[in-house]
Amino acid sequence: MNPHADSVQEPSDEQALLGWTRYEKARKLNVAQWAELHQRNLRGENFDDMIDALPATTQPAQQDTVEALMAMTEEEIDAELRTLGMEPEEALRRGTKAIEGALTAIDAEKQAAPSGEGEA
């Protein structure tokens, strides 16, 4: 029998939600973001506080993502894609298809828009 069993308490709903929120934020970090937080933690910054300070969105801040990608070599991007279970060639194909689809949608919107402003 564990002598400390009486001191162990189930987390409150609030504590459980906080833990889940932290987990969701942390698991969506890319390698560069995780490494930065790790280094800051090694310098003494509280890890939970750093995770809590991250945006509540499900995606990293778009600008941070762009900057992180631009700083990566092609080999690093390929390796990151492979850790996500996708071959680089497939990512390229999907990305190209998404861009082409977006451009087609933009062209369709332009053609459907009125030709002049202020026309009734």
N, C-alpha and C positions, 0 to 999 in steps of 0.2 A: 504494500500500500504506500502511496506517495505521501510523505508528510506535508508536502506543499499543496496538495490537491484542493484544500479548502481555500487557498489564496488565489487560485486560478478562477477568473470570472469570464463568462462569455462576453464578447464585445457588445456594446449597445448598438442599436440600429444606426445611430449617427457615426459611431466609430467604424462600423462595418462599411458604411457608405464611403467614408473618408478613405479607408484602406483600398476599397475597390477603385475609387476615383484616382488615387495615386498610382495604383497598378496599371490602369488603363492609359494614363499619361505616360508612364515610364515605358511600357511595352511598345509604344508607338514612336519612340525616339529612334533616330537613325544612329549608326555607329559613331559618327562625329559628335552628335549631340550627347550621346551617352558618355563618350570619352571626356568631353568638356565638363559634364557634371561630376564625373568621377575625379577628375583633377581638382576641381573646386572643393569637393568633399575631402580629398587628401590634404588640402590646405586648411581645413578646419570648418568649412561651411556645412551647415546642417543639411543632410540630404533630403529629408522630408520637406523642409522649408523651400528648397530649390524646386522640388517637384510641385509643391503647392503653388509656387509662383508661375508655373507654366500656364499658358492659355488653356481655358476650359474646353477648347474645341477638340474635335477628334483628330485633327491634322495639325502638324507643326505649322507655325506661322509661315505663310507663303514666301516671304522675303528670305527668311532664314533657310528655307528649303532650297530656294534658287541659289543663294550664296554657297551653301554646302555642296550642292551639285556642281557648281562652277569651279569649286576648289578641288574637286575630285578628278583623278586621271581616268582615262577610259577603262583601264584595267580595274580600278577601284569600283567604278560604276558597274562593270560586268560582274565583279565579285559580289557586290551588294545585291544585284538582281538575282544571282544564283542562290544567295542565302534566302531570298524570298521565294525561291522555287521557280524562277522564270529564266529561260535562256535569253541572252541579249538580243539575238536575232528576232525572237518572238516579241520582245519588248519594242524593238524598232518597228516591226510590222504593225503592232497594235497602236503605237504612237503615231505613225504615219497615217493610219486609217482614221484615228481620232481627229488629227489636224485637218485631213481632207474633208471629213464630215463637218467639222466646225466651219471651214471656209465655204463649203457648199451652203450651209445654213445661213451664213452671213450674206452671201450673194442672193439667196432667196428672199431674205428680209429686205435687202436693198431694192430688189425688183418689185416687191410688194408695197413698199413705202410710197406715199404720194410724191409726185415729181416736184412739187414746189411747196414752200412753207406758206402758211397763211391761207391756203386754198380751202374753200368750203365744199 
